[in-house]
Amino acid sequence: MDTMVKNDLQHLMQQRDAGPFIAIYLNTDAVLNDLNRRRLQLKQLVADAQQQLAQRFPKASFQPFQAQFDRLANDNSFWLQHTGPQTGLIANAETCLIFDLQTPTDTQVIVNSMPAIRPILADRQQQFDFDLLALNEDSMALYQQRHGELVALDLPIDAPTTLKGTLGTEKRGGDLNFNSSPVHGVNYHGHNAKAEERAVDQRNYYLQVDQYLLAAHSQASQRPLILMGLPHNQAVFRKLSKNPYLSQHLMIERSPNGLSLAEIAVATTPVQNQWRTGLTDILLDRYDQAQSRQRALNDPFDMIRPALDGRIDTLIVAANAQVGGTIKPDGSVQTDLQLPDNLIDDLVDVVMSRQGQVRIIPADRMPIETAALALLRY
């Protein structure tokens, strides 16, 4: 038996035929700092899993599962390493995979012939990775949002973090002023009124910032670049920017000056919600187009055969959807289960195994009252 402490969904899908699987999703928000309570919670969920396995798969031995879960429960390093809002454990008789989730969901146990991965997919689809440029008139800072966490980047000494450091000390003479910097060369501007000179300096500075970000960060990360700053500063920067990764629709019109990392992270929440809403809008527009071409289904039971045949391109699932039934190995459906519903979980597994896409959206965004929508390849 092997316990794999990694967020390896690809490996799990490669093992999807080696069931039965027990999936335990352990919500750790309320018991984060109490190891005894966390162990007790896991023990109770394991007992629930044992009952479900005996009912669903009476010939399967629970002992290999028990050994893996006991080993985790008694491993202090496991509890110290996995401190997120939720931990997912998915085990068959040979292997237990551990997934750290950033989005809390209901504590639950799912026993099935295939691994129940819907909470993992929902968590990953909530995560919007982007770069954040916090821009003031005469300074900048760069942040990265990765896997649900915003971090400030330590930029090198030659980065254009301040206007003064980038443009150098002003030296005036004749009809032109020029700023000399050993790093960024010479920038010239005319003999104008003070406000105009300030505007020229700001534009020159923003040009340097834009060129630096594109070459040093955006081309490598290829993540959307979200701009945070006052509307006027944003307008100046956007007029000059040549960065194709700069988002034109997602922005934070607020000064980052004096804000802590936590306050900046909170300020990104509306942008992330807007991004998720936009993705859902695109999905539902695709569904409307597929429906007009008679390539859409809205009854989960009608999706079983197309899913098994690899005809489903995209499966759109309502969050927390529950439909009684399970797909048997011969492709038939069993609906007389006395256990938590799992047909949607089966459809998710089958669609993904046939290289289809699965997207989970809020239930209130579904265009009709159903647990799932399917967009067919043909």
N, C-alpha and C positions, 0 to 999 in steps of 0.2 A: 504494500500500500504506500502511496506517495501523496503527501500533502504539498500542493503547489501554491505558494504564497505570491500570487501575481494576478494582475488584471488581464488575463489572457483569454479573451473571448474567441479568438480564432482557434486556439487549441481546443477549447471546449466544443466548438461546432464540429471540429474534426472527429470528436469522440461521441457525437450525438447518437450513434447507433449502439453504443455500449451501455445502454440503460439496464434496469431502471435508474432514474436520477431522483435524488432528494435535494430540493432547493429550500434553503432557510434564509430569509431576509430579516436581519436582526437590527431593529431600530435602536441605536445607542445614544440618542440625544438625551434622554431623561436619566440614563444611568452611566454617563460617560466616565465619571470619576469614582464609581463604586464597582470594583471588580467582582465582589461577591454577588451583587445584584445582577451583573452581566452574566456571570456563570450560571446563576439560577435561572435567568431568563432563557439562556441557551439550553439548559437541561430540560426545561419545560417544552421547548419547541422540538427538541430531539424526541421526547416521549410522544408528542403529537405525530412526528414523522414516522415513528415505529408503528403506531396504530394505522396510519394511512398506508404504509407499505404492506402490512399484513392483509389489509382489505383489498388493495389493488393488485398486489403481486404476492399471493400467498406462498408461492414456491421460492421466493427470494429470501435469503438469509439477511437478517438485520445486523448480524455481528460485525461484518466488515465496516458498515456505516458507523456503528456504535464506537468501534475502535478509533476511527478517524475523528469523530466529534469529541470523544473523551480526551484524546491527545491535545486537541485545540483548547478545550476547556481548561486543561491543567497547564497550559503553556503561557507563562506570564509575558513572554516576548510577543506572542500573538496579540494579546490585549493591548500591549503598549504600542505596537506597530499600527494597529488598525483602530484609529480614534476618530474616524469621520462620523457624520450623522447616521450612516447606515453601512452595515457590512453584509454582503451576500456570500453564502456558502453553497456551492453546488457540488454534490458528490455522487459518484457511482461506487461500485464495490472496490474499485482500484485507486481512485484519485479524488482528491477534494481540491477544488479551485476556490480562491478567495478573491472577492471583488470589493474594492472600496468605492462607495457611492457617496456623492455629494448632496443628493437630493433625498431627504427623508421620505419614506413611504410607509405603508402599514406593515407591521411585523406579521409575517406569514410563513406558512410551510406549504410547499407544493410538491407532491410526489407524482411522477409521470414517467412514461417511457422515454421522453425526450427532455432535455434540460429546459427549465422555465426561465427564460432570459429577459422577459419583458421589462421588469424593473431596471435591469442593466441598460437596456436600450433607451428607456425613458430618461434615465439619468444622463447618459452620454449625449442625448439630443437636447438636454437642457444646457449643456456646456457650450458656450460661445467663446472660442479662443480669438483674441484680437490684440493688437498693439494700441496703446493709448498715448497720444501726444498731448501733454498738458502745457499749454502755450500762454505765456504772458507777453506783454509788449517787448520786454527786454530779457526774457529768460525762457527756458524750456526744461522739461523733464520727460522721461520716457518710461512707460510702464508696460508690462505684459500680463494679459489675462490668460492663464493656462490651467485647464482642469479645475475650473471654479475658483481659482485663487489669483488675486491681483498682486503683483510684486513690482517694486521699483528697480529699475536697472541702474547699475553703477557704470556710468559712461566714462570712457577714457579721457585723458587730459586734453586731447585735441578736439573733443566733441564741442559743438557750438552751444554750450549750456547757457551762456550769457551774451548779451549784445556787446558789452564792453570787452569781454575777453575774446570775442570773435572778430570784431572790427578793429580793435586796437585803440591806441590813443590818438585823438584827432590832431592833425597838423594842418594849419590853415596857411594859404599863401596864394596871391594873385586872385583870379576869379574862381578858382576851384578849391574845394577842400578835399583832402584825401585821408583815409584811415589806413594805417600800416599795421599789419599783423604778420608775424613770422610764420603762422600756420596757414592762414587763409589768403595771403597776398594783400593787394591794395584795392580798396573800394573808393571811387570818386563820387562826389556830388557837388552840386552848384552852390553858389553864394546866395542862399535864400533866407527868408525869414525863419525864425527859430522853429516854429511849428512845422514848416515845410522841410527843414533840415531833419527834424525828428522823424517825420514820415519817411524820408528817404533812407535814413539809418534803419528804420524798422523794416522797410522792404528789403534792403541789402542783407539784413540779418536773417530775415525769413527765407531768403533765397539760399543762404548758407545752410540753414536748418533743413530745408527741403532736400537739397542735394545730399547732405550727410545722411539723412534718414533713409533715402532711397538706396544709396550705395551700401550703407553699413547695416541696415536692418530689414527693410521691406523686401528687397530682392531675395534675401535669404529666408525670411520667415513666410513670405507670401500670405500673411494674415491681413485682414482688413485693418486699416489704420483709422482709429476713431479720434477726432479732434475735440479737445476740451479747452474752452477759452471764451472770452467775451465776444459777442457778435461782431464787433468791429474788427478785432484781431483775427477772428475766423475769416471774415470777408477778405482781408488783406492777404492772408496766407493762401486761401483757396484760389485767389486770382493769380498767384505766382506759382503755385505748386504744379509739378510735373509728375507727381507720384501716382501711378495708376491704382495703387492700393488704398488711396485716401477715400474713405466712404463719403459719398455725396448726400446720403440720406440719414445716416446715423451720426449724431453729434451731441455734445453736451455744451450748451450755451451758458457757461458759468465760469467765473474766474477760479483757477486752481490755486491762486495765491493764498498761502497760509493754511491750506487744508492738509489734514493728516492723511496717511495712507488709507485708514479706515473710512474717513469721510469721502475720499475720492472713490473708493470701492462702492460705497452706498450711492454715489452720484451716477455710477454706471448702470444701476438697476433698471431705470426706464429704457435705456438704450438696449439692454439685453432683452427686455420684454418686447420692445418694438421689433427686434430682430426675429424673435420667435413668432410673433404675430404675422410678420411678413412672410416667413416660411410657410406658415399654415395657409395664408392667402394663396400662395403659389400652388400648394398641394391641391387645394379645393378648386382652383381654376383648372388644374390638370384633370381633376375628376370630372368637371363639367364638360371639358372637351372630349374626354374618353366616353362619357355617357352619350354625347351627341353622335359619336361614331359607333355606338353599341359595343364598346369595349370596357364596360364598367359593370361591376356587380355590387349589390348592397345587402345580400343575405349571406351570412357566414357559411351556412350549409351548402349554398350554391358554389362556394369558393373551394371546396375540398378537392374535387377532381381537377379543376384548373391548377390548383396549387401543386398537387402531386405530379401533374404533367409539365410543370415548369412554365405555365402560361401567365402567371401573375408577375407583372413588372414591379408594381408598388402596392403594398398592403398598408392602408391607413387605418389605424386602430384608435378607438376612443379610450382615453385613459381610464383604467380600472374596469374595462369591459369584462363582463362575465357571461358566458354562454355555456350551458350544460352540454357535455359530450366530449368524446375523445376520438382521435383518428387511430384506428387499429392498423396493425401491420399490413393487412390485405386491402386497406383503403376504405373499409367500411367504417361506420360511425357507431359508437356506443353512447347512448344517451341516458341510461338508467343508473347513473352513478349516485352514490350517497355521499359524495365527497365534493370539495370545492370545484367549481366549474373550471374547465381547462381547454375547451375547444379553441379559443383564441390563442392560447399559448402554443397549441399544436400547429395552428396555421402559421404563427410567427416562425417557428422552427422550420417548417417545411418550405416556406417561401425563401427564407435565408439560405437554406441548403441548396436551393435551385438558383442562387445568385440574384434573387429578387431583393428589393428594398423594403424596409419596414419603417414606417413613421407613426409616431404616437402623438396625438393631439388632444386638447381638452375636449371632454364629451360635449360641452355646450357649443363647440364649433362644428360639430358634425352637421351636415346640411339636412339630413333626415335622421329619424330615430332608429339607429342601428349601432351594433357594436363595432362594425368594420366596413370598410369600402375597399374594393379591389380594382386596380387598373390593369387591364390585360395587355399582354404583348401582341396578341393577335386573336 
